[in-house]
Every structure is written in structure tokens, then in C-alpha cells.
Amino acid sequence: TLAEVTANCCWSPFVARYSIQPDGENQNAFDCVSFISEEDCNALGALWSDDSQMAGQCQHSADATTDDNSAATDDNVPATTTNWGSGAGWCYSSLDREIGSATGDDCWALCEATYGASLVAVDWNGASECYCQSACECLMDVGDSDGYLMTVDSITALPDECPASYNDEDDGSSWCGDRRDCNAPAAYSSLTVNDDNEPLYVQSTGFPAALRAGAETGVDLTRSMLGTASDTRIYLLEPNGADDVYSALIDDYCQFVGYDWSECGDSERSAAQSGGGQYYLSGKESCVCGEYTYAGAPMFMMPSTSDDATMVAERAIHEYTHVVQKASGGPMADWLMEGGAVFNECWLGPELTGSYYSSFSQCFQYGGGGGGILNNVRQLYLDDPTVPWFTLWANDRCCGDDCPSTHGEGQGMQDRYIYYDLGAFAVAMAITRADAKFGRGGAATIHDFWTSAERGFWRRTDIPYGPIDHVNGWPSDVPEGSGWRGALAAFLGDATTADFYASVEATIVSDGVVATTAELLAAISGTLSDAAVAAAAQTQTDFTTCEWSTAARTACNEGLGCGVAATAPPTPTPAASDAATAPALAL
């Protein structure tokens, strides 16, 4: 194999290539070549520009040629790459993944097998340490003759050297004090949302191309409306695979979140091998500016064998909505998180080819993944019309035995009904109420809710609320006028959120009678008609305005306006590890 050739016949920094003979290329033999200067070549005792040394003499097994890229050119450099040689530096990117031992085209192939079209550059050194890069923002270590660089050929000129402030160290430590193990409230986020970010896809080796296309379709549709969050990796795991098909993906995930113990990724691998059917957002947290901060968004997509591309696209809409939501900071009411993602399934899902629902109203009646959003809202209140479910339950979600003082654990399908279905209905009610107050129309108010820093909710710069108890606190502890409560009241045009909660309860139950599905739909369809919602889905967000683009919401720049760059964090507190994962968000 090609690996045998490189290992047994080609010493570093040489790599194997098809042998060039007087009558052309011989694909049954290999030569050892290296992209180094004549001076370096002579220093190694090799021959400069001479095909005679070892030409065709390296023994290998018969299937060696099957390891190569069939689209390779005659000199074995993939047609999509440019080799910049030594001394050019390496491309700075958030990926910066050391993937294994390889050089040159082998390094590229090793990275491409895991990152596919997300790969932008690779670099390696004389020790054959191969690194993958997802961007080429600027150049690090320019002039280092032991470093080698290869990029996609669309990069025709290398960028400038990185500023001195750039480095490849972690931004913070992982520990900011005691916190609850499950659903601990966290106020801050270092993610940014703007037009320059790109998600990075990482897939298991046999992940179906059609399902990846479905994931990209759902993510890109959501990005076109909400924007693109930084520091996001989308992990695609095929169902029922052998251990080795997930190895590179798990390695990437563990490096991304900073886990270095042997069990890292075991639960994700096990879930995929058990048939998949799971989709969720997890997280990476660091201690930045002395506060717990959401610092990375690992999004997992594990389709089952029965999930088609449309299903994967719809789940991608839901989960990528969570990615963008996490950039706003918190703590955040749970109904806004899950309800907002389900709302977007019904807003954007009908735009998908082969969608299960032709309109927003049809999705609200029959969709949402649980038998119909409006039907489930009714079922929740029919269980006990005297309980103000939205007011008492919707802000805080239990996790295990950890529950707020207002309620205990949900029974049966109650959690599904409260946070997903009632949450989606409440989001629709909020958009309807804001439009009634300000009169901008349904399509414009949907966009305001998600993208406007002046008129909306999610882009409000006052959402982070820092004085929260990480052990005993809940989103409902955020006071009126601050954090998510202040942003929601401002979006609604209300002094506090209390009137909105009362209006949701009164819409669902009047004089002890639960509204019908038709009555619930009528309460939102004046603003959110199918035509208005479809129009909103056809109106791409203007990504050029400062109002739209958001800065990191860390403790160093809390409350600052849009477009403000994050302040460099202070020297981190020493800790045993560099980063820690946050509990996964509920599906």
C-alpha cells in the first residue's frame, strides 16, 4: 500500500509518488520525492531533479495504487491544491487539528477523509506531524524552514502574517467555581454571529452523502435567516458502524472540547452504533474573564437507518437554531430555547424539497415531532386546566433530581408538551403581540425577533445576566428588566413580561375551558398567516449591518453594543484541564 511505501522506503521529509519512467508514469512502482530546496536536498544526500534514484525499486503490495486519489495529477498533487513549500508559515484557523503522521499529499488525504469540503489547508513539519486547517485567516510561524504548507488552489495569494496577539493556546481555564452538574445556568458566550463564520463538518468514514447533503441544506437555510455562529463543529455519525469508522471523528471532538481521558466520545459512539436516531447540541465551556462562558458548539447528528435527507434537514434546522441561540448568552428560559427551535422547524421546514408539511399552519397543527404542536398544547392543559403551565413550568427545566421551587419533574409527555410545543406556541404569541404593538407585519417581525438588535429579542445586548447562582440558580431567577426578561419585554413593548405570560394563559384557557385547536391557530394566524411566514422565509437577512452582527458576550464586554470586539481575557486561573463540556441541550 501507499502507507507501506512511505513507511518502508521513503524517509522524512520524503513522500511516495508514482514512478516517472522514460515512457511515462508507472502506476505499479513509486519514487520518493520531497518539496524542498536544492540546498536542503543536497544536505540530505538526495539527488536534485533526478528521477533515477530508487525509480521503480520500492516493493509494495499489489493493491497499492488503490490508495491514491484517482483525480491526482501526474505529479501526485491533487488538482485542488497548491503546495507552498517550506517557510511560508501555516494557516491560522479555529480547527488547527493534528490528525496523524503524514506529509504532503498524504497529509492532505488524511485531513480530507475527515473534513471533506471543509478542509482549506494542511501543514506538516520534518517530524511528519500533519495538521488540518478549516480556514487561512493569516499566517503563523512565517520563515520556519521546518514547516510546510498546502492549501486549496482557490487561494492564489497567501494572507498576511498573523498579529503578535495571535497564538494557538486556549483562551481560558475550565473552572470558575462550583456549579451544578446538570442544567447549570451560565450567562456568557464567546461565540460570535456574523457573515464571515463557517461551520465545520466532521463525519464518520461511511456517512451517506445524501444525508450529509440534507444536513447542509438544513444548516444553510437556517444560516441564511439567523446568521452563522463561530466555533461550531457539526458531527455526522452513521448508524451501526464499527469502532474504527468513528475514530477520527471522536478524536476531533475530544480535542475540540478539551477532553483527554480514554472514555471521551464513548457515549456518542455507542449511541450511533445502537442505531442512531439522536440529534442534539452539546457544548464546550471555558472560564473567560473570570466567568463560565460557552466557548464552542459541537452539534451531533446521528440519523437512524430509516431517516431520510428531509428528516435530517429538519433536525438540522432545529439544532442549528440552538447553535445561534447559544451565542446570545443567558441564562435563557427553556421555552425560548426549545420553542424557538420548533417554531423555526415550522417556519423554514416547508421550504425544504420533499417537506412533510406544505405550510406553517399545517406544521403547527400536525408537526413539531410529537403529534401536532397545537394538539399537544391542548392536551397539556386538558390534563389540568387549573394549572398555569406556562407561567409555573416553562422557564426552568428539571434535570434529574435538580428542579426549581415552582415545580417537580414532568410526567409522561409533559416535558415535551411544555418546552417544545407550548414553547413554540408562546414564541408565535410573542411575535403576534409585538406586531400588534409596533405594526411591522408578520414577516418583518419574525426577522426582528431573531436578528434585530434594536427591535428584536435574540440580538439584544442586555441578554447576559451575570449575577446568577451556578449551583442553585435558574433562568427564572433573572429579574424583570434584566437579561432575557428585559429583552423580551422590550421586544413586546411591555414594561415587564408578566402581561405576556397572562395573555398566553388566557388564550389557552378561558373560564376553565381549554381552547380548541382552531381557536389556538386563530390567535396567531392574523400576524403569522401562511403567506406572511412564507414571505419571511424568502427574505434573506441583510448581513452587512452592524445591527445584525454580534460580538462575543463575555464578562469583559457585557452590555456593549453590536459589532464590539471581545476584550482579551485576563490571565486564566490555573486549572487541571483547559476546557470542559457543558451538558447537552435537550433535543
HELIX and SHEET records of a PDB file:
HELIX    1   1 LEU A    2  CYS A    9  1                                   8    
HELIX    2   2 GLU A   38  ALA A   43  1                                   6    
HELIX    3   3 ALA A   62  ASP A   67  5                                   6    
HELIX    4   4 GLY A  104  TYR A  115  1                                  12    
HELIX    5   5 GLY A  116  SER A  118  5                                   3    
HELIX    6   6 ALA A  209  LEU A  226  1                                  18    
HELIX    7   7 ASP A  243  TYR A  246  5                                   4    
HELIX    8   8 SER A  247  VAL A  257  1                                  11    
HELIX    9   9 ASP A  266  GLN A  273  1                                   8    
HELIX   10  10 ALA A  309  LYS A  326  1                                  18    
HELIX   11  11 ASP A  334  LEU A  348  1                                  15    
HELIX   12  12 GLY A  349  GLU A  351  5                                   3    
HELIX   13  13 PHE A  360  TYR A  366  1                                   7    
HELIX   14  14 ILE A  373  ASP A  383  1                                  11    
HELIX   15  15 TRP A  389  TRP A  393  1                                   5    
HELIX   16  16 GLN A  414  ASP A  415  1                                   2    
HELIX   17  17 ARG A  416  LEU A  422  3                                   7    
HELIX   18  18 GLY A  423  PHE A  438  1                                  16    
HELIX   19  19 GLY A  442  THR A  451  1                                  10    
HELIX   20  20 PRO A  475  ASP A  477  5                                   3    
HELIX   21  21 GLY A  483  LEU A  492  1                                  10    
HELIX   22  22 ALA A  498  ILE A  508  1                                  11    
HELIX   23  23 THR A  517  SER A  525  1                                   9    
HELIX   24  24 ASP A  530  ALA A  537  1                                   8    
SHEET    1   A 2 VAL A  15  GLN A  21  0                                        
SHEET    2   A 2 GLY A  24  VAL A  33 -1                                        
SHEET    1   B 5 THR A  81  SER A  86  0                                        
SHEET    2   B 5 GLY A 147  VAL A 152 -1                                        
SHEET    3   B 5 ALA A 121  ASN A 125 -1                                        
SHEET    4   B 5 GLU A 129  GLN A 133 -1                                        
SHEET    5   B 5 ARG A  97  SER A 101 -1                                        
SHEET    1   C 2 TRP A  90  CYS A  91  0                                        
SHEET    2   C 2 LEU A 139  MET A 140 -1                                        
SHEET    1   D 4 TYR A 188  SER A 189  0                                        
SHEET    2   D 4 GLU A 291  MET A 302  1                                        
SHEET    3   D 4 THR A 232  LEU A 236  1                                        
SHEET    4   D 4 LEU A 200  GLN A 203  1                                        
SHEET    1   E 3 TYR A 188  SER A 189  0                                        
SHEET    2   E 3 GLU A 291  MET A 302  1                                        
SHEET    3   E 3 GLN A 278  LEU A 281 -1                                        
SHEET    1   F 4 TYR A 188  SER A 189  0                                        
SHEET    2   F 4 GLU A 291  MET A 302  1                                        
SHEET    3   F 4 GLY A 283  VAL A 288 -1                                        
SHEET    4   F 4 ALA A 580  ALA A 582 -1                                        
SHEET    1   G 2 VAL A 193  ASN A 194  0                                        
SHEET    2   G 2 THR A 228  ALA A 229 -1                                        
SHEET    1   H 2 VAL A 509  SER A 510  0                                        
SHEET    2   H 2 VAL A 513  VAL A 514 -1                                        
END                                                                             
